[in-house]
Amino acid sequence: MTCKELIEFLAEYLDGGLTPGQRAAFERHLGLCRACADYLDAYRQTIRVVRATSQITGRCAPPPLPPDLVAAVTAAATRRP
Ligand SMILES: [Zn+2]
C-alpha cells in the first residue's frame, strides 16, 4: 500500500469498512510509515474536535420561550377587539 492509498482508505478504516486484507495492509503501512501514522493521529484529532464542536453548537439551540413572554403576547393578542 502506498501513502496515497492509505489516505484514500482512511475514512473507511475508521468506519471499520475495510476487508481484513485491506486492514492488514493499512496497519502494516502505518507501522512502517511515520508520516501516515502522524496523519492518522491528526485525522482522529480533527474528528474529535468536530464532534465536540457540534455538541457545543447543539447546546446553543434557542431555549424555549419564557412562559411570562408567552402570557404577555397572548394577553396582548386577546386584548384586541
Ligand atoms: Zn505512508
PDB file of the backbone (N, CA, C, O) and the ligand in Angstrom, with CONECT records:
HET     ZN  A 101       1
ATOM      1  N   MET A   1       0.851  -1.202   0.000  1.00  0.00           N
ATOM      2  CA  MET A   1       0.000   0.000   0.000  1.00  0.00           C
ATOM      3  C   MET A   1       0.886   1.251   0.000  1.00  0.00           C
ATOM      4  O   MET A   1       1.890   1.311   0.710  1.00  0.00           O
ATOM      5  N   THR A   2       0.506   2.235  -0.796  1.00  0.00           N
ATOM      6  CA  THR A   2       1.254   3.497  -0.825  1.00  0.00           C
ATOM      7  C   THR A   2       0.596   4.494   0.136  1.00  0.00           C
ATOM      8  O   THR A   2      -0.505   4.256   0.631  1.00  0.00           O
ATOM      9  N   CYS A   3       1.278   5.602   0.390  1.00  0.00           N
ATOM     10  CA  CYS A   3       0.725   6.638   1.253  1.00  0.00           C
ATOM     11  C   CYS A   3      -0.601   7.162   0.690  1.00  0.00           C
ATOM     12  O   CYS A   3      -1.552   7.415   1.430  1.00  0.00           O
ATOM     13  N   LYS A   4      -0.637   7.317  -0.634  1.00  0.00           N
ATOM     14  CA  LYS A   4      -1.839   7.843  -1.280  1.00  0.00           C
ATOM     15  C   LYS A   4      -3.024   6.899  -1.059  1.00  0.00           C
ATOM     16  O   LYS A   4      -4.134   7.338  -0.757  1.00  0.00           O
ATOM     17  N   GLU A   5      -2.770   5.597  -1.216  1.00  0.00           N
ATOM     18  CA  GLU A   5      -3.834   4.608  -0.991  1.00  0.00           C
ATOM     19  C   GLU A   5      -4.290   4.632   0.462  1.00  0.00           C
ATOM     20  O   GLU A   5      -5.481   4.537   0.758  1.00  0.00           O
ATOM     21  N   LEU A   6      -3.334   4.759   1.348  1.00  0.00           N
ATOM     22  CA  LEU A   6      -3.667   4.790   2.772  1.00  0.00           C
ATOM     23  C   LEU A   6      -4.626   5.944   3.082  1.00  0.00           C
ATOM     24  O   LEU A   6      -5.606   5.775   3.807  1.00  0.00           O
ATOM     25  N   ILE A   7      -4.326   7.116   2.520  1.00  0.00           N
ATOM     26  CA  ILE A   7      -5.185   8.280   2.764  1.00  0.00           C
ATOM     27  C   ILE A   7      -6.586   8.014   2.210  1.00  0.00           C
ATOM     28  O   ILE A   7      -7.589   8.384   2.822  1.00  0.00           O
ATOM     29  N   GLU A   8      -6.638   7.359   1.032  1.00  0.00           N
ATOM     30  CA  GLU A   8      -7.946   7.064   0.435  1.00  0.00           C
ATOM     31  C   GLU A   8      -8.760   6.097   1.301  1.00  0.00           C
ATOM     32  O   GLU A   8      -9.987   6.185   1.350  1.00  0.00           O
ATOM     33  N   PHE A   9      -8.084   5.189   1.973  1.00  0.00           N
ATOM     34  CA  PHE A   9      -8.766   4.182   2.793  1.00  0.00           C
ATOM     35  C   PHE A   9      -9.056   4.667   4.213  1.00  0.00           C
ATOM     36  O   PHE A   9      -9.726   3.984   4.988  1.00  0.00           O
ATOM     37  N   LEU A  10      -8.547   5.849   4.543  1.00  0.00           N
ATOM     38  CA  LEU A  10      -8.574   6.294   5.935  1.00  0.00           C
ATOM     39  C   LEU A  10      -9.985   6.328   6.530  1.00  0.00           C
ATOM     40  O   LEU A  10     -10.218   5.781   7.608  1.00  0.00           O
ATOM     41  N   ALA A  11     -10.912   6.962   5.836  1.00  0.00           N
ATOM     42  CA  ALA A  11     -12.273   7.100   6.375  1.00  0.00           C
ATOM     43  C   ALA A  11     -12.910   5.722   6.550  1.00  0.00           C
ATOM     44  O   ALA A  11     -13.574   5.451   7.550  1.00  0.00           O
ATOM     45  N   GLU A  12     -12.694   4.854   5.551  1.00  0.00           N
ATOM     46  CA  GLU A  12     -13.263   3.506   5.634  1.00  0.00           C
ATOM     47  C   GLU A  12     -12.629   2.709   6.773  1.00  0.00           C
ATOM     48  O   GLU A  12     -13.298   1.936   7.459  1.00  0.00           O
ATOM     49  N   TYR A  13     -11.329   2.912   6.958  1.00  0.00           N
ATOM     50  CA  TYR A  13     -10.634   2.229   8.044  1.00  0.00           C
ATOM     51  C   TYR A  13     -11.256   2.617   9.386  1.00  0.00           C
ATOM     52  O   TYR A  13     -11.518   1.756  10.227  1.00  0.00           O
ATOM     53  N   LEU A  14     -11.490   3.913   9.581  1.00  0.00           N
ATOM     54  CA  LEU A  14     -12.039   4.384  10.848  1.00  0.00           C
ATOM     55  C   LEU A  14     -13.493   3.950  11.021  1.00  0.00           C
ATOM     56  O   LEU A  14     -13.972   3.803  12.145  1.00  0.00           O
ATOM     57  N   ASP A  15     -14.192   3.748   9.905  1.00  0.00           N
ATOM     58  CA  ASP A  15     -15.578   3.251   9.964  1.00  0.00           C
ATOM     59  C   ASP A  15     -15.633   1.738  10.095  1.00  0.00           C
ATOM     60  O   ASP A  15     -16.711   1.169  10.273  1.00  0.00           O
ATOM     61  N   GLY A  16     -14.482   1.082  10.008  1.00  0.00           N
ATOM     62  CA  GLY A  16     -14.456  -0.380  10.036  1.00  0.00           C
ATOM     63  C   GLY A  16     -14.942  -0.984   8.735  1.00  0.00           C
ATOM     64  O   GLY A  16     -15.427  -2.116   8.722  1.00  0.00           O
ATOM     65  N   GLY A  17     -14.818  -0.238   7.627  1.00  0.00           N
ATOM     66  CA  GLY A  17     -15.347  -0.692   6.346  1.00  0.00           C
ATOM     67  C   GLY A  17     -14.361  -1.451   5.469  1.00  0.00           C
ATOM     68  O   GLY A  17     -14.725  -1.868   4.370  1.00  0.00           O
ATOM     69  N   LEU A  18     -13.132  -1.641   5.918  1.00  0.00           N
ATOM     70  CA  LEU A  18     -12.134  -2.335   5.101  1.00  0.00           C
ATOM     71  C   LEU A  18     -12.255  -3.851   5.257  1.00  0.00           C
ATOM     72  O   LEU A  18     -12.699  -4.351   6.290  1.00  0.00           O
ATOM     73  N   THR A  19     -11.851  -4.568   4.210  1.00  0.00           N
ATOM     74  CA  THR A  19     -11.770  -6.023   4.315  1.00  0.00           C
ATOM     75  C   THR A  19     -10.587  -6.354   5.224  1.00  0.00           C
ATOM     76  O   THR A  19      -9.698  -5.523   5.411  1.00  0.00           O
ATOM     77  N   PRO A  20     -10.572  -7.570   5.792  1.00  0.00           N
ATOM     78  CA  PRO A  20      -9.434  -7.934   6.659  1.00  0.00           C
ATOM     79  C   PRO A  20      -8.091  -7.779   5.944  1.00  0.00           C
ATOM     80  O   PRO A  20      -7.103  -7.394   6.570  1.00  0.00           O
ATOM     81  N   GLY A  21      -8.041  -8.076   4.635  1.00  0.00           N
ATOM     82  CA  GLY A  21      -6.798  -7.941   3.880  1.00  0.00           C
ATOM     83  C   GLY A  21      -6.369  -6.488   3.752  1.00  0.00           C
ATOM     84  O   GLY A  21      -5.197  -6.159   3.935  1.00  0.00           O
ATOM     85  N   GLN A  22      -7.337  -5.608   3.434  1.00  0.00           N
ATOM     86  CA  GLN A  22      -7.035  -4.177   3.303  1.00  0.00           C
ATOM     87  C   GLN A  22      -6.586  -3.603   4.645  1.00  0.00           C
ATOM     88  O   GLN A  22      -5.665  -2.791   4.726  1.00  0.00           O
ATOM     89  N   ARG A  23      -7.260  -4.048   5.674  1.00  0.00           N
ATOM     90  CA  ARG A  23      -6.954  -3.569   7.015  1.00  0.00           C
ATOM     91  C   ARG A  23      -5.532  -3.960   7.428  1.00  0.00           C
ATOM     92  O   ARG A  23      -4.798  -3.162   8.010  1.00  0.00           O
ATOM     93  N   ALA A  24      -5.165  -5.195   7.117  1.00  0.00           N
ATOM     94  CA  ALA A  24      -3.822  -5.668   7.445  1.00  0.00           C
ATOM     95  C   ALA A  24      -2.770  -4.846   6.696  1.00  0.00           C
ATOM     96  O   ALA A  24      -1.751  -4.460   7.267  1.00  0.00           O
ATOM     97  N   ALA A  25      -3.031  -4.579   5.397  1.00  0.00           N
ATOM     98  CA  ALA A  25      -2.094  -3.781   4.599  1.00  0.00           C
ATOM     99  C   ALA A  25      -2.006  -2.361   5.149  1.00  0.00           C
ATOM    100  O   ALA A  25      -0.930  -1.768   5.217  1.00  0.00           O
ATOM    101  N   PHE A  26      -3.154  -1.838   5.534  1.00  0.00           N
ATOM    102  CA  PHE A  26      -3.229  -0.487   6.098  1.00  0.00           C
ATOM    103  C   PHE A  26      -2.378  -0.398   7.363  1.00  0.00           C
ATOM    104  O   PHE A  26      -1.576   0.522   7.525  1.00  0.00           O
ATOM    105  N   GLU A  27      -2.569  -1.373   8.258  1.00  0.00           N
ATOM    106  CA  GLU A  27      -1.856  -1.336   9.532  1.00  0.00           C
ATOM    107  C   GLU A  27      -0.363  -1.624   9.360  1.00  0.00           C
ATOM    108  O   GLU A  27       0.468  -1.116  10.112  1.00  0.00           O
ATOM    109  N   ARG A  28      -0.034  -2.451   8.353  1.00  0.00           N
ATOM    110  CA  ARG A  28       1.383  -2.714   8.095  1.00  0.00           C
ATOM    111  C   ARG A  28       2.056  -1.426   7.642  1.00  0.00           C
ATOM    112  O   ARG A  28       3.163  -1.106   8.074  1.00  0.00           O
ATOM    113  N   HIS A  29       1.365  -0.678   6.753  1.00  0.00           N
ATOM    114  CA  HIS A  29       1.925   0.590   6.279  1.00  0.00           C
ATOM    115  C   HIS A  29       2.081   1.569   7.446  1.00  0.00           C
ATOM    116  O   HIS A  29       3.100   2.251   7.554  1.00  0.00           O
ATOM    117  N   LEU A  30       1.081   1.635   8.308  1.00  0.00           N
ATOM    118  CA  LEU A  30       1.153   2.554   9.461  1.00  0.00           C
ATOM    119  C   LEU A  30       2.348   2.237  10.351  1.00  0.00           C
ATOM    120  O   LEU A  30       2.986   3.135  10.900  1.00  0.00           O
ATOM    121  N   GLY A  31       2.644   0.927  10.486  1.00  0.00           N
ATOM    122  CA  GLY A  31       3.771   0.517  11.307  1.00  0.00           C
ATOM    123  C   GLY A  31       5.109   0.933  10.713  1.00  0.00           C
ATOM    124  O   GLY A  31       6.097   1.109  11.425  1.00  0.00           O
ATOM    125  N   LEU A  32       5.120   1.088   9.369  1.00  0.00           N
ATOM    126  CA  LEU A  32       6.383   1.393   8.676  1.00  0.00           C
ATOM    127  C   LEU A  32       6.541   2.878   8.372  1.00  0.00           C
ATOM    128  O   LEU A  32       7.659   3.367   8.209  1.00  0.00           O
ATOM    129  N   CYS A  33       5.422   3.595   8.296  1.00  0.00           N
ATOM    130  CA  CYS A  33       5.454   4.963   7.764  1.00  0.00           C
ATOM    131  C   CYS A  33       5.028   5.955   8.832  1.00  0.00           C
ATOM    132  O   CYS A  33       3.850   6.051   9.175  1.00  0.00           O
ATOM    133  N   ARG A  34       5.985   6.679   9.346  1.00  0.00           N
ATOM    134  CA  ARG A  34       5.744   7.650  10.414  1.00  0.00           C
ATOM    135  C   ARG A  34       4.786   8.760   9.937  1.00  0.00           C
ATOM    136  O   ARG A  34       3.915   9.202  10.685  1.00  0.00           O
ATOM    137  N   ALA A  35       4.960   9.193   8.700  1.00  0.00           N
ATOM    138  CA  ALA A  35       4.144  10.298   8.182  1.00  0.00           C
ATOM    139  C   ALA A  35       2.669   9.929   8.187  1.00  0.00           C
ATOM    140  O   ALA A  35       1.821  10.742   8.554  1.00  0.00           O
ATOM    141  N   CYS A  36       2.362   8.687   7.774  1.00  0.00           N
ATOM    142  CA  CYS A  36       0.961   8.264   7.739  1.00  0.00           C
ATOM    143  C   CYS A  36       0.415   8.050   9.143  1.00  0.00           C
ATOM    144  O   CYS A  36      -0.759   8.323   9.393  1.00  0.00           O
ATOM    145  N   ALA A  37       1.249   7.564  10.072  1.00  0.00           N
ATOM    146  CA  ALA A  37       0.806   7.404  11.459  1.00  0.00           C
ATOM    147  C   ALA A  37       0.454   8.769  12.048  1.00  0.00           C
ATOM    148  O   ALA A  37      -0.554   8.909  12.741  1.00  0.00           O
ATOM    149  N   ASP A  38       1.289   9.775  11.769  1.00  0.00           N
ATOM    150  CA  ASP A  38       1.007  11.137  12.244  1.00  0.00           C
ATOM    151  C   ASP A  38      -0.261  11.676  11.600  1.00  0.00           C
ATOM    152  O   ASP A  38      -1.069  12.341  12.248  1.00  0.00           O
ATOM    153  N   TYR A  39      -0.423  11.374  10.303  1.00  0.00           N
ATOM    154  CA  TYR A  39      -1.605  11.854   9.581  1.00  0.00           C
ATOM    155  C   TYR A  39      -2.871  11.267  10.206  1.00  0.00           C
ATOM    156  O   TYR A  39      -3.864  11.968  10.406  1.00  0.00           O
ATOM    157  N   LEU A  40      -2.816   9.964  10.513  1.00  0.00           N
ATOM    158  CA  LEU A  40      -3.974   9.302  11.127  1.00  0.00           C
ATOM    159  C   LEU A  40      -4.300   9.934  12.485  1.00  0.00           C
ATOM    160  O   LEU A  40      -5.468  10.149  12.808  1.00  0.00           O
ATOM    161  N   ASP A  41      -3.266  10.229  13.278  1.00  0.00           N
ATOM    162  CA  ASP A  41      -3.472  10.889  14.567  1.00  0.00           C
ATOM    163  C   ASP A  41      -4.170  12.231  14.388  1.00  0.00           C
ATOM    164  O   ASP A  41      -5.129  12.542  15.094  1.00  0.00           O
ATOM    165  N   ALA A  42      -3.680  13.023  13.437  1.00  0.00           N
ATOM    166  CA  ALA A  42      -4.247  14.350  13.199  1.00  0.00           C
ATOM    167  C   ALA A  42      -5.694  14.228  12.725  1.00  0.00           C
ATOM    168  O   ALA A  42      -6.557  15.016  13.111  1.00  0.00           O
ATOM    169  N   TYR A  43      -5.942  13.225  11.882  1.00  0.00           N
ATOM    170  CA  TYR A  43      -7.288  13.000  11.353  1.00  0.00           C
ATOM    171  C   TYR A  43      -8.257  12.670  12.492  1.00  0.00           C
ATOM    172  O   TYR A  43      -9.357  13.218  12.571  1.00  0.00           O
ATOM    173  N   ARG A  44      -7.818  11.755  13.379  1.00  0.00           N
ATOM    174  CA  ARG A  44      -8.667  11.378  14.517  1.00  0.00           C
ATOM    175  C   ARG A  44      -8.934  12.566  15.423  1.00  0.00           C
ATOM    176  O   ARG A  44     -10.043  12.751  15.922  1.00  0.00           O
ATOM    177  N   GLN A  45      -7.881  13.382  15.629  1.00  0.00           N
ATOM    178  CA  GLN A  45      -7.997  14.581  16.458  1.00  0.00           C
ATOM    179  C   GLN A  45      -9.048  15.516  15.869  1.00  0.00           C
ATOM    180  O   GLN A  45      -9.872  16.080  16.589  1.00  0.00           O
ATOM    181  N   THR A  46      -9.004  15.670  14.549  1.00  0.00           N
ATOM    182  CA  THR A  46      -9.944  16.559  13.871  1.00  0.00           C
ATOM    183  C   THR A  46     -11.367  16.073  14.069  1.00  0.00           C
ATOM    184  O   THR A  46     -12.267  16.865  14.350  1.00  0.00           O
ATOM    185  N   ILE A  47     -11.575  14.763  13.923  1.00  0.00           N
ATOM    186  CA  ILE A  47     -12.918  14.214  14.106  1.00  0.00           C
ATOM    187  C   ILE A  47     -13.410  14.504  15.521  1.00  0.00           C
ATOM    188  O   ILE A  47     -14.570  14.862  15.728  1.00  0.00           O
ATOM    189  N   ARG A  48     -12.499  14.342  16.499  1.00  0.00           N
ATOM    190  CA  ARG A  48     -12.881  14.580  17.889  1.00  0.00           C
ATOM    191  C   ARG A  48     -13.292  16.038  18.097  1.00  0.00           C
ATOM    192  O   ARG A  48     -14.281  16.327  18.770  1.00  0.00           O
ATOM    193  N   VAL A  49     -12.506  16.963  17.500  1.00  0.00           N
ATOM    194  CA  VAL A  49     -12.805  18.390  17.647  1.00  0.00           C
ATOM    195  C   VAL A  49     -14.137  18.723  16.981  1.00  0.00           C
ATOM    196  O   VAL A  49     -14.949  19.466  17.531  1.00  0.00           O
ATOM    197  N   VAL A  50     -14.350  18.166  15.790  1.00  0.00           N
ATOM    198  CA  VAL A  50     -15.599  18.441  15.071  1.00  0.00           C
ATOM    199  C   VAL A  50     -16.788  17.944  15.881  1.00  0.00           C
ATOM    200  O   VAL A  50     -17.801  18.634  15.994  1.00  0.00           O
ATOM    201  N   ARG A  51     -16.663  16.735  16.448  1.00  0.00           N
ATOM    202  CA  ARG A  51     -17.772  16.189  17.255  1.00  0.00           C
ATOM    203  C   ARG A  51     -18.016  17.045  18.483  1.00  0.00           C
ATOM    204  O   ARG A  51     -19.163  17.327  18.833  1.00  0.00           O
ATOM    205  N   ALA A  52     -16.923  17.465  19.148  1.00  0.00           N
ATOM    206  CA  ALA A  52     -17.065  18.289  20.351  1.00  0.00           C
ATOM    207  C   ALA A  52     -17.736  19.605  19.988  1.00  0.00           C
ATOM    208  O   ALA A  52     -18.602  20.085  20.719  1.00  0.00           O
ATOM    209  N   THR A  53     -17.335  20.194  18.851  1.00  0.00           N
ATOM    210  CA  THR A  53     -17.900  21.473  18.429  1.00  0.00           C
ATOM    211  C   THR A  53     -19.383  21.330  18.120  1.00  0.00           C
ATOM    212  O   THR A  53     -20.174  22.205  18.472  1.00  0.00           O
ATOM    213  N   SER A  54     -19.770  20.232  17.463  1.00  0.00           N
ATOM    214  CA  SER A  54     -21.176  20.093  17.107  1.00  0.00           C
ATOM    215  C   SER A  54     -22.021  19.856  18.358  1.00  0.00           C
ATOM    216  O   SER A  54     -23.198  20.216  18.393  1.00  0.00           O
ATOM    217  N   GLN A  55     -21.407  19.238  19.403  1.00  0.00           N
ATOM    218  CA  GLN A  55     -22.153  19.080  20.649  1.00  0.00           C
ATOM    219  C   GLN A  55     -22.386  20.438  21.304  1.00  0.00           C
ATOM    220  O   GLN A  55     -23.460  20.707  21.841  1.00  0.00           O
ATOM    221  N   ILE A  56     -21.350  21.296  21.247  1.00  0.00           N
ATOM    222  CA  ILE A  56     -21.491  22.636  21.825  1.00  0.00           C
ATOM    223  C   ILE A  56     -22.571  23.400  21.069  1.00  0.00           C
ATOM    224  O   ILE A  56     -23.427  24.050  21.669  1.00  0.00           O
ATOM    225  N   THR A  57     -22.516  23.312  19.736  1.00  0.00           N
ATOM    226  CA  THR A  57     -23.498  24.007  18.908  1.00  0.00           C
ATOM    227  C   THR A  57     -24.898  23.529  19.255  1.00  0.00           C
ATOM    228  O   THR A  57     -25.830  24.331  19.320  1.00  0.00           O
ATOM    229  N   GLY A  58     -25.057  22.210  19.482  1.00  0.00           N
ATOM    230  CA  GLY A  58     -26.352  21.661  19.840  1.00  0.00           C
ATOM    231  C   GLY A  58     -26.886  22.279  21.122  1.00  0.00           C
ATOM    232  O   GLY A  58     -28.084  22.528  21.263  1.00  0.00           O
ATOM    233  N   ARG A  59     -25.961  22.525  22.064  1.00  0.00           N
ATOM    234  CA  ARG A  59     -26.390  23.099  23.343  1.00  0.00           C
ATOM    235  C   ARG A  59     -26.771  24.567  23.196  1.00  0.00           C
ATOM    236  O   ARG A  59     -27.454  25.121  24.058  1.00  0.00           O
ATOM    237  N   CYS A  60     -26.327  25.207  22.096  1.00  0.00           N
ATOM    238  CA  CYS A  60     -26.621  26.621  21.893  1.00  0.00           C
ATOM    239  C   CYS A  60     -27.966  26.839  21.195  1.00  0.00           C
ATOM    240  O   CYS A  60     -28.286  27.967  20.821  1.00  0.00           O
ATOM    241  N   ALA A  61     -28.751  25.783  21.017  1.00  0.00           N
ATOM    242  CA  ALA A  61     -30.071  25.931  20.410  1.00  0.00           C
ATOM    243  C   ALA A  61     -30.886  26.898  21.261  1.00  0.00           C
ATOM    244  O   ALA A  61     -30.732  26.934  22.482  1.00  0.00           O
ATOM    245  N   PRO A  62     -31.750  27.682  20.621  1.00  0.00           N
ATOM    246  CA  PRO A  62     -32.506  28.680  21.395  1.00  0.00           C
ATOM    247  C   PRO A  62     -33.335  28.007  22.488  1.00  0.00           C
ATOM    248  O   PRO A  62     -33.947  26.966  22.248  1.00  0.00           O
ATOM    249  N   PRO A  63     -33.356  28.587  23.672  1.00  0.00           N
ATOM    250  CA  PRO A  63     -34.140  27.988  24.765  1.00  0.00           C
ATOM    251  C   PRO A  63     -35.626  28.166  24.490  1.00  0.00           C
ATOM    252  O   PRO A  63     -36.006  29.017  23.685  1.00  0.00           O
ATOM    253  N   PRO A  64     -36.468  27.381  25.141  1.00  0.00           N
ATOM    254  CA  PRO A  64     -37.901  27.568  24.955  1.00  0.00           C
ATOM    255  C   PRO A  64     -38.311  28.958  25.405  1.00  0.00           C
ATOM    256  O   PRO A  64     -37.656  29.543  26.268  1.00  0.00           O
ATOM    257  N   LEU A  65     -39.368  29.493  24.844  1.00  0.00           N
ATOM    258  CA  LEU A  65     -39.818  30.842  25.204  1.00  0.00           C
ATOM    259  C   LEU A  65     -40.203  30.880  26.681  1.00  0.00           C
ATOM    260  O   LEU A  65     -40.814  29.943  27.194  1.00  0.00           O
ATOM    261  N   PRO A  66     -39.840  31.973  27.365  1.00  0.00           N
ATOM    262  CA  PRO A  66     -40.237  32.081  28.778  1.00  0.00           C
ATOM    263  C   PRO A  66     -41.760  32.167  28.879  1.00  0.00           C
ATOM    264  O   PRO A  66     -42.392  32.868  28.087  1.00  0.00           O
ATOM    265  N   PRO A  67     -42.359  31.458  29.850  1.00  0.00           N
ATOM    266  CA  PRO A  67     -43.828  31.474  29.983  1.00  0.00           C
ATOM    267  C   PRO A  67     -44.387  32.883  30.149  1.00  0.00           C
ATOM    268  O   PRO A  67     -45.481  33.178  29.665  1.00  0.00           O
ATOM    269  N   ASP A  68     -43.641  33.759  30.832  1.00  0.00           N
ATOM    270  CA  ASP A  68     -44.098  35.146  31.025  1.00  0.00           C
ATOM    271  C   ASP A  68     -44.311  35.843  29.691  1.00  0.00           C
ATOM    272  O   ASP A  68     -45.287  36.566  29.493  1.00  0.00           O
ATOM    273  N   LEU A  69     -43.349  35.603  28.762  1.00  0.00           N
ATOM    274  CA  LEU A  69     -43.427  36.245  27.455  1.00  0.00           C
ATOM    275  C   LEU A  69     -44.635  35.708  26.693  1.00  0.00           C
ATOM    276  O   LEU A  69     -45.383  36.473  26.083  1.00  0.00           O
ATOM    277  N   VAL A  70     -44.819  34.391  26.732  1.00  0.00           N
ATOM    278  CA  VAL A  70     -45.958  33.777  26.040  1.00  0.00           C
ATOM    279  C   VAL A  70     -47.253  34.364  26.583  1.00  0.00           C
ATOM    280  O   VAL A  70     -48.163  34.691  25.822  1.00  0.00           O
ATOM    281  N   ALA A  71     -47.331  34.497  27.918  1.00  0.00           N
ATOM    282  CA  ALA A  71     -48.538  35.033  28.556  1.00  0.00           C
ATOM    283  C   ALA A  71     -48.767  36.479  28.124  1.00  0.00           C
ATOM    284  O   ALA A  71     -49.899  36.883  27.856  1.00  0.00           O
ATOM    285  N   ALA A  72     -47.678  37.260  28.057  1.00  0.00           N
ATOM    286  CA  ALA A  72     -47.797  38.671  27.671  1.00  0.00           C
ATOM    287  C   ALA A  72     -48.272  38.799  26.232  1.00  0.00           C
ATOM    288  O   ALA A  72     -49.121  39.636  25.925  1.00  0.00           O
ATOM    289  N   VAL A  73     -47.725  37.968  25.349  1.00  0.00           N
ATOM    290  CA  VAL A  73     -48.109  38.024  23.938  1.00  0.00           C
ATOM    291  C   VAL A  73     -49.569  37.590  23.783  1.00  0.00           C
ATOM    292  O   VAL A  73     -50.338  38.202  23.041  1.00  0.00           O
ATOM    293  N   THR A  74     -49.932  36.529  24.495  1.00  0.00           N
ATOM    294  CA  THR A  74     -51.311  36.035  24.429  1.00  0.00           C
ATOM    295  C   THR A  74     -52.278  37.117  24.936  1.00  0.00           C
ATOM    296  O   THR A  74     -53.331  37.349  24.342  1.00  0.00           O
ATOM    297  N   ALA A  75     -51.904  37.771  26.038  1.00  0.00           N
ATOM    298  CA  ALA A  75     -52.757  38.823  26.616  1.00  0.00           C
ATOM    299  C   ALA A  75     -52.903  39.966  25.632  1.00  0.00           C
ATOM    300  O   ALA A  75     -54.000  40.493  25.450  1.00  0.00           O
ATOM    301  N   ALA A  76     -51.798  40.359  24.988  1.00  0.00           N
ATOM    302  CA  ALA A  76     -51.824  41.458  24.019  1.00  0.00           C
ATOM    303  C   ALA A  76     -52.718  41.101  22.849  1.00  0.00           C
ATOM    304  O   ALA A  76     -53.467  41.945  22.358  1.00  0.00           O
ATOM    305  N   ALA A  77     -52.648  39.857  22.395  1.00  0.00           N
ATOM    306  CA  ALA A  77     -53.420  39.421  21.237  1.00  0.00           C
ATOM    307  C   ALA A  77     -54.904  39.383  21.567  1.00  0.00           C
ATOM    308  O   ALA A  77     -55.729  39.753  20.731  1.00  0.00           O
ATOM    309  N   THR A  78     -55.264  38.940  22.781  1.00  0.00           N
ATOM    310  CA  THR A  78     -56.689  38.814  23.142  1.00  0.00           C
ATOM    311  C   THR A  78     -57.290  40.154  23.525  1.00  0.00           C
ATOM    312  O   THR A  78     -58.510  40.307  23.591  1.00  0.00           O
ATOM    313  N   ARG A  79     -56.398  41.146  23.782  1.00  0.00           N
ATOM    314  CA  ARG A  79     -56.910  42.453  24.173  1.00  0.00           C
ATOM    315  C   ARG A  79     -57.510  43.186  22.962  1.00  0.00           C
ATOM    316  O   ARG A  79     -58.323  44.101  23.101  1.00  0.00           O
ATOM    317  N   ARG A  80     -57.075  42.747  21.768  1.00  0.00           N
ATOM    318  CA  ARG A  80     -57.549  43.414  20.556  1.00  0.00           C
ATOM    319  C   ARG A  80     -59.043  43.155  20.362  1.00  0.00           C
ATOM    320  O   ARG A  80     -59.509  42.057  20.665  1.00  0.00           O
ATOM    321  N   PRO A  81     -59.787  44.105  19.882  1.00  0.00           N
ATOM    322  CA  PRO A  81     -61.218  43.916  19.699  1.00  0.00           C
ATOM    323  C   PRO A  81     -61.552  42.863  18.638  1.00  0.00           C
ATOM    324  O   PRO A  81     -62.727  42.599  18.379  1.00  0.00           O
TER     325      PRO A  81
HETATM  326 ZN    ZN A 101       2.761   6.395   4.312  1.00  0.00          ZN2+
END
